[in-house]
Amino acid sequence: MPQLKHYPHMIAGDVQSSGDIRVFAPFDRESIATIDTVGADGVEEALRIARGLFEDRDGWLAPSDRIDILKRAAGIMQERSETLAIEAAREGGKPLPDSRVEVARAIDGMQICIETLRTEAGEEIPMGVNPASLGRLAFTHREPIGVVVAVSAFNHPLNLIVHQVAPAVATGCPVIVKPAEDTPLSCMRFLEILREAGLPEGWAQGLMTADHEVAGKLVTDPGVDFFSFIGSARVGWWLRSQLAPGTRCALEHGGAAPVIIESDADLAEALPLLAKGAFYHAGQVCVSVQRVFAHNSIARQVAEGMAAEGAKMAIGDPTLPGTDIGPMIRPGEVERVHEWVREAVADGAELICGGEPVTETCYPATVLFNPPAKAKVSSMEVFGPVVCVYGFDEMDQAIDLANALPYAFQAAVFTNNLQRALRGYKRLNASAVMINDFTAFRVDWMPFAGLRQSGMGVGGIPHTMRDMQVEKMVVIRSPEL
């Protein structure tokens, strides 16, 4: 058996590892690599290095240097795009065609950072408009906020890291990133590429912690100026409660994305979109289509149509080009999702398709018709390839049901009636409402925000860059003004 590749920590200092963890391919549970872990001393050293870089203002990287580094890194990523996609599919389980899209988005994200640096700046503050402001000129300039700590999720192992790390590099913030334990390899490859592109080591460090207590020390250290978290609401909100005074943060969690389908909707167009939005990456997406409220005149047609679309999707090895639905990240997640489906069926839901594990790591596209409102599949984020379809008579009834949960992220309305579309947009609890498109639509420059229990702050690369900067104002008084 060939020796597994080992990934060292990426702390820019002399730190001994505290051990290592093994990384498994989620499809067949084959060991694919090992990676260093570090203890409290490693965290302290990474923070010391990052803090020192930020406090040495003479040593800050010029915007032109940051742009050149990002440009070179994007070029390297483009040259290695197929390798990055295959490796991301292997470690994360997202099918290869979708992983190729993820890599393309990550590369474009680097360009978005460059474009944002070139086009967004401070502003002039009006002066000379009353006696108190006469003879004065005021304007703001954007500076890095300070040390950034990022903790990431498994489901987009490269693009999520780009969304957290590249804006920090672009804005001149030293960043320390802890990727998900299940998918750390894409992160380390990206940091290697940044260093290959000319980024000095201390400006982007990566590490895996020995345990949750050590991870907590990283996040809650008073030397952290901005904390970026993508992951579960339970962990994210708890970590926020532990932050040191003054630490800013952005949290991105999940939801139970609602879709309203009116009787006049074009189902031939809607159903393939909805199926993709529900079953893409085995439903392990924070804005996956989960709750579909369809007018009673078409509700069963919608449920059966989504089942037919799901039945066409090939389940299997994510590194093969023909796979549509790959594995869930761990066998325990398959067991959890199956238990939720069985509970819903026992409580009265009609199982239209799926509902039985394919293997210990794969779960099929599953459609439930009219599960009870209190069932877990109706009231919590499934984060699996399960969609619920419910009938309704009046649109406001569907809106009330869609808004009944403590989550609010992205939602959708399918209709050809402008007034109904606008009513849904106006009344749905969501940061974005898609009209005749699925809830999982995203491009990387748009605002992306979980509301209520779904998160805090606004994602999207330009918005993250603003979070990682402060606008410092200068006021000049002169008799020449």
C-alpha positions as CSV (number, residue, x, y, z in Angstrom):
1,M,0.0,0.0,0.0
2,P,1.5,3.4,-1.0
3,Q,2.4,5.8,1.8
4,L,-0.2,8.5,2.3
5,K,0.8,12.0,1.5
6,H,1.3,14.1,4.6
7,Y,0.4,17.8,4.9
8,P,2.4,19.8,7.4
9,H,0.8,22.7,9.2
10,M,1.3,26.1,7.5
11,I,2.3,28.2,10.5
12,A,5.1,30.6,9.5
13,G,7.2,29.6,12.6
14,D,9.0,26.7,14.2
15,V,6.1,24.8,15.7
16,Q,6.1,21.1,16.5
17,S,2.9,19.3,15.5
18,S,0.9,17.7,18.4
19,G,-0.1,14.8,16.2
20,D,-2.0,14.3,13.0
21,I,-5.4,13.4,11.7
22,R,-6.3,11.2,8.8
23,V,-8.4,12.5,5.9
24,F,-10.9,10.1,4.3
25,A,-12.6,10.1,0.9
26,P,-16.3,10.3,1.8
27,F,-17.4,8.0,-1.0
28,D,-15.5,4.8,-0.1
29,R,-13.9,5.9,3.2
30,E,-10.4,5.3,1.8
31,S,-7.6,7.1,3.6
32,I,-6.2,9.8,1.2
33,A,-3.9,11.9,3.4
34,T,-2.7,12.8,6.9
35,I,-2.3,16.4,8.2
36,D,-0.6,17.9,11.2
37,T,-2.5,19.2,14.2
38,V,-1.1,21.8,16.6
39,G,-1.7,22.5,20.2
40,A,-2.1,25.8,22.1
41,D,1.6,26.7,21.4
42,G,1.0,26.5,17.7
43,V,-2.0,28.7,17.9
44,E,-0.1,31.2,20.0
45,E,2.8,31.3,17.5
46,A,0.5,31.8,14.5
47,L,-1.3,34.7,16.3
48,R,2.0,36.2,17.4
49,I,3.3,36.2,13.8
50,A,0.0,37.6,12.4
51,R,-0.2,40.3,15.1
52,G,3.4,41.3,14.5
53,L,2.9,41.7,10.8
54,F,-0.2,43.9,11.3
55,E,1.5,46.1,13.9
56,D,4.5,46.7,11.7
57,R,2.8,49.3,9.5
58,D,6.0,50.0,7.6
59,G,5.9,46.4,6.5
60,W,2.3,46.3,5.2
61,L,2.0,44.9,1.6
62,A,1.1,47.7,-0.9
63,P,-2.1,47.3,-2.8
64,S,-0.2,46.9,-6.1
65,D,1.8,44.0,-4.5
66,R,-1.4,42.3,-3.3
67,I,-2.9,42.6,-6.8
68,D,0.1,41.0,-8.4
69,I,0.1,38.1,-5.9
70,L,-3.6,37.5,-6.5
71,K,-3.2,37.7,-10.2
72,R,-0.3,35.2,-10.2
73,A,-2.2,32.9,-7.8
74,A,-5.2,32.9,-10.1
75,G,-3.0,32.0,-13.0
76,I,-1.5,29.0,-11.1
77,M,-5.0,27.9,-10.2
78,Q,-6.1,28.0,-13.8
79,E,-3.1,25.9,-14.8
80,R,-4.0,23.3,-12.2
81,S,-7.8,23.6,-12.4
82,E,-8.5,20.0,-13.3
83,T,-6.2,18.7,-10.5
84,L,-7.8,21.0,-8.0
85,A,-11.3,19.9,-9.1
86,I,-10.5,16.2,-8.9
87,E,-8.9,16.5,-5.5
88,A,-11.8,18.7,-4.2
89,A,-14.3,16.1,-5.4
90,R,-12.3,13.3,-3.8
91,E,-12.0,14.9,-0.4
92,G,-15.4,16.6,-0.3
93,G,-17.7,14.3,-2.3
94,K,-19.1,16.9,-4.6
95,P,-19.4,15.4,-8.1
96,L,-16.6,16.3,-10.5
97,P,-18.7,18.4,-12.9
98,D,-19.8,20.5,-9.9
99,S,-16.3,20.6,-8.5
100,R,-15.1,22.0,-11.8
101,V,-17.6,24.8,-11.5
102,E,-16.4,25.4,-7.9
103,V,-12.8,25.7,-9.1
104,A,-13.8,28.1,-11.9
105,R,-15.7,30.2,-9.3
106,A,-12.7,30.2,-7.0
107,I,-10.5,31.5,-9.8
108,D,-13.1,34.2,-10.6
109,G,-13.2,35.1,-6.9
110,M,-9.5,36.0,-7.1
111,Q,-10.3,38.4,-10.0
112,I,-13.3,39.8,-8.0
113,C,-10.8,40.7,-5.3
114,I,-8.6,42.5,-7.8
115,E,-11.5,44.4,-9.3
116,T,-12.8,45.4,-5.9
117,L,-9.4,46.8,-4.9
118,R,-9.3,48.8,-8.1
119,T,-12.8,50.2,-8.0
120,E,-13.8,50.6,-4.3
121,A,-12.3,53.3,-2.0
122,G,-13.1,55.8,0.6
123,E,-15.3,58.9,0.1
124,E,-15.2,62.6,0.6
125,I,-17.3,63.9,3.5
126,P,-19.0,67.2,2.8
127,M,-17.3,70.2,4.5
128,G,-17.7,73.9,4.1
129,V,-21.5,73.6,4.2
130,N,-22.0,75.5,7.5
131,P,-20.0,77.8,9.7
132,A,-18.5,75.0,11.8
133,S,-17.1,73.1,8.7
134,L,-15.7,76.1,6.9
135,G,-12.1,75.8,5.8
136,R,-12.0,72.1,6.1
137,L,-11.6,69.1,3.8
138,A,-12.5,65.6,4.9
139,F,-12.2,62.2,3.3
140,T,-11.9,58.5,4.3
141,H,-9.3,56.0,3.4
142,R,-9.7,52.2,3.8
143,E,-7.2,50.3,5.9
144,P,-7.0,46.6,6.9
145,I,-9.0,45.9,10.1
146,G,-6.3,43.7,11.5
147,V,-5.8,40.0,12.2
148,V,-8.4,37.8,10.6
149,V,-9.2,34.3,11.8
150,A,-11.4,32.1,9.5
151,V,-13.0,28.8,10.4
152,S,-14.6,27.1,7.4
153,A,-17.0,24.3,6.4
154,F,-16.6,21.2,4.3
155,N,-19.1,21.5,1.5
156,H,-17.2,23.8,-0.8
157,P,-13.6,23.0,0.2
158,L,-11.9,25.4,-2.1
159,N,-14.3,28.2,-2.9
160,L,-15.3,28.8,0.8
161,I,-11.6,29.2,1.6
162,V,-11.2,31.6,-1.2
163,H,-14.1,33.6,0.1
164,Q,-12.5,33.9,3.5
165,V,-8.8,34.1,2.8
166,A,-8.5,35.9,-0.6
167,P,-10.4,39.0,0.7
168,A,-8.0,39.1,3.7
169,V,-5.0,39.0,1.4
170,A,-6.6,41.6,-0.8
171,T,-7.3,44.0,2.0
172,G,-3.9,43.5,3.6
173,C,-5.0,41.6,6.7
174,P,-2.8,38.8,8.1
175,V,-5.1,35.7,8.1
176,I,-5.1,32.4,9.9
177,V,-7.5,29.8,8.6
178,K,-8.7,26.5,10.1
179,P,-10.5,24.4,7.5
180,A,-13.0,21.7,8.2
181,E,-11.6,18.6,9.6
182,D,-13.2,16.5,6.9
183,T,-11.8,18.6,4.0
184,P,-8.5,20.4,4.9
185,L,-6.5,19.6,1.8
186,S,-7.9,22.0,-0.7
187,C,-7.3,24.8,1.8
188,M,-3.6,23.8,2.2
189,R,-3.2,23.6,-1.6
190,F,-4.6,27.1,-1.9
191,L,-2.2,28.5,0.8
192,E,0.7,26.8,-1.0
193,I,-0.4,28.5,-4.3
194,L,-0.5,31.9,-2.6
195,R,3.0,31.4,-1.3
196,E,4.1,30.2,-4.7
197,A,2.6,33.4,-6.1
198,G,4.8,35.5,-3.8
199,L,2.8,36.0,-0.6
200,P,5.1,36.0,2.4
201,E,4.3,33.1,4.6
202,G,3.0,34.9,7.7
203,W,0.3,36.7,5.8
204,A,-1.8,33.5,5.3
205,Q,-1.3,30.7,7.7
206,G,-3.3,27.4,8.0
207,L,-3.6,25.0,10.8
208,M,-5.6,22.1,12.2
209,T,-6.1,22.1,16.0
210,A,-5.6,19.2,18.3
211,D,-9.1,19.6,19.7
212,H,-12.0,22.0,20.1
213,E,-10.5,23.7,23.1
214,V,-7.4,24.7,21.1
215,A,-9.6,25.9,18.3
216,G,-11.5,28.0,20.9
217,K,-8.2,29.6,21.9
218,L,-7.6,30.6,18.3
219,V,-11.0,32.2,17.8
220,T,-11.3,34.0,21.2
221,D,-7.8,35.4,21.5
222,P,-8.0,39.2,22.1
223,G,-5.5,39.7,19.3
224,V,-8.1,38.7,16.7
225,D,-9.8,41.7,15.0
226,F,-12.2,39.9,12.7
227,F,-13.6,36.4,12.9
228,S,-15.1,34.7,9.8
229,F,-17.2,31.6,10.4
230,I,-19.0,29.2,7.9
231,G,-20.6,26.2,9.5
232,S,-23.4,25.1,11.9
233,A,-25.5,27.6,13.7
234,R,-25.0,25.9,17.0
235,V,-21.2,26.3,16.8
236,G,-21.2,29.7,15.2
237,W,-23.4,31.4,17.6
238,W,-21.6,29.9,20.6
239,L,-18.2,31.0,19.3
240,R,-19.6,34.5,18.8
241,S,-20.6,34.6,22.4
242,Q,-17.0,33.8,23.4
243,L,-15.3,36.5,21.3
244,A,-13.0,38.9,22.9
245,P,-14.4,42.5,23.3
246,G,-13.8,44.4,20.1
247,T,-13.6,41.4,17.7
248,R,-15.9,41.9,14.8
249,C,-17.4,38.8,13.1
250,A,-19.4,37.4,10.2
251,L,-21.4,34.1,10.5
252,E,-22.8,32.1,7.7
253,H,-25.1,29.2,8.7
254,G,-27.8,27.3,6.9
255,G,-31.6,27.4,6.6
256,A,-34.5,25.4,5.2
257,A,-34.9,27.2,2.0
258,P,-38.6,27.8,0.9
259,V,-40.0,27.8,-2.6
260,I,-43.5,28.9,-3.6
261,I,-44.9,27.6,-6.9
262,E,-48.1,29.2,-8.1
263,S,-50.5,27.4,-10.4
264,D,-49.4,29.4,-13.5
265,A,-45.7,28.4,-13.1
266,D,-43.9,26.8,-16.1
267,L,-43.2,23.4,-14.6
268,A,-41.3,22.2,-17.6
269,E,-38.7,24.9,-16.7
270,A,-39.1,24.8,-13.0
271,L,-38.8,21.2,-12.1
272,P,-35.3,20.5,-13.4
273,L,-34.1,23.7,-11.7
274,L,-35.7,22.7,-8.4
275,A,-34.4,19.1,-8.6
276,K,-30.9,20.5,-9.1
277,G,-31.3,22.9,-6.3
278,A,-32.5,20.2,-3.9
279,F,-30.2,17.3,-4.8
280,Y,-27.0,19.2,-5.8
281,H,-24.0,18.0,-3.7
282,A,-26.4,15.6,-2.0
283,G,-28.3,18.5,-0.5
284,Q,-25.3,19.6,1.5
285,V,-25.6,23.3,0.6
286,C,-26.8,26.0,3.0
287,V,-29.4,27.3,0.5
288,S,-30.6,24.0,-0.9
289,V,-34.2,23.8,-2.0
290,Q,-35.9,22.0,1.0
291,R,-39.5,23.2,1.4
292,V,-41.6,23.5,-1.8
293,F,-45.0,25.0,-1.3
294,A,-47.0,24.2,-4.5
295,H,-50.6,25.3,-5.3
296,N,-52.9,22.4,-4.6
297,S,-53.9,22.2,-8.3
298,I,-50.3,21.2,-9.2
299,A,-48.8,20.0,-5.9
300,R,-48.8,16.3,-6.7
301,Q,-47.5,17.0,-10.2
302,V,-44.7,18.9,-8.6
303,A,-43.8,16.2,-6.2
304,E,-43.9,13.5,-8.8
305,G,-42.0,15.7,-11.3
306,M,-39.2,16.3,-8.9
307,A,-39.1,12.6,-8.1
308,A,-38.8,11.8,-11.8
309,E,-36.0,14.4,-12.2
310,G,-34.2,12.9,-9.1
311,A,-34.5,9.4,-10.5
312,K,-32.4,10.4,-13.5
313,M,-29.5,11.5,-11.4
314,A,-26.7,9.0,-11.2
315,I,-25.4,8.3,-7.6
316,G,-21.9,7.2,-7.0
317,D,-18.2,8.0,-7.1
318,P,-17.8,11.8,-7.2
319,T,-14.6,11.7,-9.2
320,L,-16.3,10.2,-12.2
321,P,-17.7,12.7,-14.7
322,G,-21.2,11.0,-15.0
323,T,-22.0,11.2,-11.3
324,D,-24.8,13.6,-10.3
325,I,-25.2,12.9,-6.6
326,G,-22.1,11.9,-4.6
327,P,-21.8,10.8,-1.0
328,M,-22.7,12.6,2.2
329,I,-19.7,13.7,4.1
330,R,-19.8,10.9,6.7
331,P,-21.8,7.7,7.2
332,G,-23.3,9.2,10.3
333,E,-25.0,11.8,8.2
334,V,-26.6,9.2,6.1
335,E,-28.0,7.5,9.2
336,R,-29.3,10.9,10.5
337,V,-31.1,11.8,7.3
338,H,-32.6,8.4,7.0
339,E,-33.9,8.6,10.5
340,W,-35.5,12.0,9.8
341,V,-37.2,10.5,6.6
342,R,-38.5,7.5,8.5
343,E,-39.8,9.7,11.3
344,A,-41.7,11.9,8.7
345,V,-43.2,8.9,7.0
346,A,-44.3,7.4,10.3
347,D,-46.0,10.7,11.1
348,G,-48.0,10.8,7.9
349,A,-45.7,12.0,5.0
350,E,-46.1,10.2,1.7
351,L,-42.8,8.9,0.4
352,I,-42.7,9.7,-3.4
353,C,-39.2,8.4,-4.1
354,G,-36.0,7.5,-2.4
355,G,-36.0,7.0,1.3
356,E,-33.5,4.1,1.6
357,P,-29.7,4.4,1.8
358,V,-28.0,3.3,-1.4
359,T,-24.8,2.5,0.5
360,E,-23.4,3.5,3.9
361,T,-22.2,6.7,2.4
362,C,-24.8,7.6,-0.3
363,Y,-28.4,8.6,0.0
364,P,-30.7,8.9,-3.0
365,A,-32.8,11.9,-4.1
366,T,-35.8,11.7,-1.8
367,V,-39.2,13.5,-2.2
368,L,-41.7,13.6,0.7
369,F,-45.3,14.8,0.1
370,N,-47.1,16.8,2.9
371,P,-44.9,15.9,5.9
372,P,-46.2,17.3,9.1
373,A,-45.1,20.8,10.1
374,K,-43.4,19.5,13.3
375,A,-41.4,16.8,11.5
376,K,-37.6,17.5,11.5
377,V,-37.6,17.5,7.7
378,S,-40.1,20.4,7.9
379,S,-38.7,22.4,10.8
380,M,-34.9,21.9,10.7
381,E,-32.2,22.1,8.0
382,V,-32.0,18.6,6.5
383,F,-28.6,19.1,4.8
384,G,-29.2,16.0,2.7
385,P,-30.8,15.1,-0.6
386,V,-34.4,15.4,0.7
387,V,-37.1,17.8,-0.5
388,C,-40.6,18.3,1.0
389,V,-43.6,19.3,-1.1
390,Y,-46.7,20.8,0.5
391,G,-50.0,21.9,-1.0
392,F,-51.6,25.3,-0.5
393,D,-54.7,27.1,-1.5
394,E,-53.8,30.8,-1.1
395,M,-50.4,32.3,-1.6
396,D,-50.5,34.0,1.8
397,Q,-50.9,30.6,3.5
398,A,-47.7,29.5,1.8
399,I,-45.9,32.7,2.8
400,D,-46.9,32.2,6.4
401,L,-45.7,28.6,6.4
402,A,-42.4,29.6,4.7
403,N,-41.8,32.3,7.3
404,A,-42.7,30.1,10.3
405,L,-39.1,28.9,11.0
406,P,-36.4,30.9,12.8
407,Y,-34.2,30.8,9.6
408,A,-34.1,33.2,6.8
409,F,-31.6,33.0,3.9
410,Q,-32.6,32.7,0.2
411,A,-36.1,31.9,-1.0
412,A,-37.8,31.6,-4.4
413,V,-41.1,32.1,-6.2
414,F,-42.2,30.5,-9.4
415,T,-44.9,32.3,-11.2
416,N,-45.6,34.2,-14.5
417,N,-47.8,36.7,-12.6
418,L,-45.9,39.9,-11.8
419,Q,-48.1,40.8,-8.8
420,R,-47.7,37.4,-7.2
421,A,-43.9,37.5,-7.8
422,L,-43.7,40.9,-6.1
423,R,-46.0,39.9,-3.3
424,G,-43.7,36.9,-2.6
425,Y,-40.6,39.1,-2.8
426,K,-42.1,41.7,-0.4
427,R,-43.4,39.3,2.2
428,L,-41.0,36.3,2.4
429,N,-38.4,36.4,5.2
430,A,-35.2,36.2,3.2
431,S,-32.2,38.2,2.3
432,A,-32.8,37.3,-1.4
433,V,-35.8,36.1,-3.3
434,M,-35.3,34.4,-6.7
435,I,-38.1,34.7,-9.2
436,N,-38.4,31.7,-11.4
437,D,-35.0,30.4,-10.2
438,F,-33.9,28.0,-7.5
439,T,-32.8,29.1,-4.0
440,A,-29.2,27.9,-4.5
441,F,-28.4,30.5,-7.2
442,R,-25.3,32.5,-6.4
443,V,-22.6,34.4,-8.0
444,D,-19.6,35.4,-5.9
445,W,-19.9,39.2,-6.1
446,M,-23.5,39.4,-4.9
447,P,-24.5,39.9,-1.3
448,F,-25.1,36.6,0.5
449,A,-26.6,36.9,3.9
450,G,-28.2,34.6,6.4
451,L,-30.7,36.4,8.6
452,R,-32.2,35.5,12.0
453,Q,-30.6,32.2,13.1
454,S,-29.1,31.7,9.6
455,G,-26.2,34.0,10.1
456,M,-24.9,37.5,10.7
457,G,-23.3,40.0,8.3
458,V,-23.1,39.9,4.6
459,G,-21.0,37.5,2.5
460,G,-19.9,37.8,-1.1
461,I,-16.4,38.8,-1.9
462,P,-16.7,42.6,-2.1
463,H,-18.9,42.7,1.0
464,T,-16.4,40.5,2.9
465,M,-13.6,42.9,1.9
466,R,-15.6,45.8,3.3
467,D,-15.9,43.9,6.6
468,M,-12.2,43.4,6.7
469,Q,-11.4,47.1,6.4
470,V,-12.0,50.2,8.4
471,E,-12.7,53.6,6.9
472,K,-10.4,56.0,8.6
473,M,-11.2,59.7,8.2
474,V,-8.8,62.6,7.9
475,V,-10.0,66.2,8.4
476,I,-7.7,69.0,7.1
477,R,-8.2,72.5,8.3
478,S,-6.6,75.2,6.1
479,P,-7.3,78.9,5.3
480,E,-6.7,77.9,1.7
481,L,-9.9,75.7,1.7
